[in-house]
Amino acid sequence: MNIETFIKDWIAISNSYNTEKYLEFYLKDVVLDDPSVGRKFIGHDGIKDYFVSYFIGYKTQTEFRKMEIKENSAYLEVEFTGEFPEGKIGGSFEFTFKDDKIEFIKADLIH
């Protein structure tokens, strides 16, 4: 698995708002922890709720900024733009991968 390519594809699909393709990047029992919204999202149903609410709902676009890759994990910094109060804000994701999919992801806003 080429993690850099995987993440860049994940961003592109996110920006296209294709929910079904977006879910294909995640294991069925994935956990997404986002302290900035105060919730954990579990499984494909949770990821779909997160994606529809915070990405499609706010017309969020994600732009790649920086990435650090380790064996089965990666740290990503991005910039979000969309129809939310700030209009533009930094963010980060910490990924853990298993079987060529996302097993765990921590998302956070950078102020």
C-alpha positions as CSV (number, residue, x, y, z in Angstrom):
1,M,0.0,0.0,0.0
2,N,1.3,3.4,-1.0
3,I,0.1,5.5,1.9
4,E,0.8,8.9,0.2
5,T,-1.3,7.9,-2.8
6,F,-4.0,6.4,-0.6
7,I,-4.4,9.7,1.3
8,K,-4.3,11.9,-1.7
9,D,-7.0,9.7,-3.3
10,W,-9.0,9.9,0.0
11,I,-8.8,13.7,-0.1
12,A,-9.9,13.8,-3.8
13,I,-12.9,11.5,-3.1
14,S,-13.8,13.6,0.0
15,N,-13.8,16.8,-2.1
16,S,-16.1,15.1,-4.7
17,Y,-18.7,14.3,-2.0
18,N,-19.0,10.7,-3.2
19,T,-20.2,9.0,0.0
20,E,-20.1,5.4,-1.2
21,K,-16.5,5.7,-2.5
22,Y,-15.5,7.6,0.6
23,L,-16.6,4.7,2.8
24,E,-14.5,2.3,0.8
25,F,-11.4,3.7,2.4
26,Y,-12.5,2.5,5.8
27,L,-12.6,-0.8,7.6
28,K,-16.2,-1.8,8.6
29,D,-15.3,-1.4,12.3
30,V,-13.4,1.9,12.0
31,V,-13.3,4.4,14.7
32,L,-13.0,8.1,14.0
33,D,-12.3,10.3,17.0
34,D,-12.9,14.0,16.5
35,P,-12.3,16.0,19.8
36,S,-13.2,19.3,18.0
37,V,-16.8,18.1,17.7
38,G,-16.7,16.1,20.9
39,R,-17.7,12.8,19.4
40,K,-16.4,9.4,18.2
41,F,-17.9,8.0,15.1
42,I,-17.9,4.2,14.8
43,G,-18.3,1.9,11.8
44,H,-19.4,2.9,8.3
45,D,-22.7,4.4,9.7
46,G,-20.7,6.7,12.0
47,I,-18.3,7.7,9.2
48,K,-21.2,8.4,6.9
49,D,-22.9,10.6,9.5
50,Y,-19.6,12.5,10.0
51,F,-19.0,12.9,6.3
52,V,-22.5,14.0,5.5
53,S,-22.7,16.4,8.5
54,Y,-19.3,18.1,8.4
55,F,-18.1,17.8,4.8
56,I,-21.2,17.6,2.5
57,G,-23.3,19.8,4.9
58,Y,-20.7,22.6,5.0
59,K,-19.5,22.1,1.5
60,T,-16.0,21.5,3.0
61,Q,-13.1,21.2,0.6
62,T,-9.8,19.8,2.0
63,E,-6.4,20.8,0.7
64,F,-3.3,18.9,1.4
65,R,-0.6,20.7,3.4
66,K,1.9,18.3,5.0
67,M,2.2,14.6,5.7
68,E,4.5,12.4,7.8
69,I,4.3,8.6,7.1
70,K,5.3,5.7,9.3
71,E,4.9,2.0,8.7
72,N,1.2,1.6,9.3
73,S,0.2,5.2,10.2
74,A,0.4,8.7,8.9
75,Y,-0.1,12.3,10.2
76,L,-1.7,14.7,7.8
77,E,-2.1,18.5,8.0
78,V,-4.7,20.1,5.8
79,E,-6.6,23.3,5.3
80,F,-10.4,23.2,5.2
81,T,-12.5,25.8,3.4
82,G,-16.3,25.8,3.3
83,E,-19.6,27.3,4.5
84,F,-18.7,27.3,8.2
85,P,-18.2,30.3,10.4
86,E,-14.4,30.6,10.0
87,G,-14.6,30.0,6.2
88,K,-11.0,28.6,6.3
89,I,-9.3,26.6,9.1
90,G,-6.4,24.2,9.5
91,G,-6.9,20.6,10.5
92,S,-5.1,17.4,11.1
93,F,-5.7,13.7,10.8
94,E,-3.8,10.9,12.5
95,F,-4.4,7.6,10.6
96,T,-3.8,4.0,11.5
97,F,-4.1,1.5,8.7
98,K,-4.9,-2.2,8.6
99,D,-5.5,-4.4,5.5
100,D,-5.0,-1.4,3.2
101,K,-7.8,0.6,4.8
102,I,-8.3,3.1,7.6
103,E,-8.7,1.3,10.9
104,F,-8.6,4.4,13.2
105,I,-8.5,8.1,12.5
106,K,-8.2,11.1,14.9
107,A,-9.4,14.3,13.4
108,D,-8.9,17.7,14.9
109,L,-9.0,21.4,14.0
110,I,-5.9,23.5,14.3
111,H,-6.6,27.0,15.6
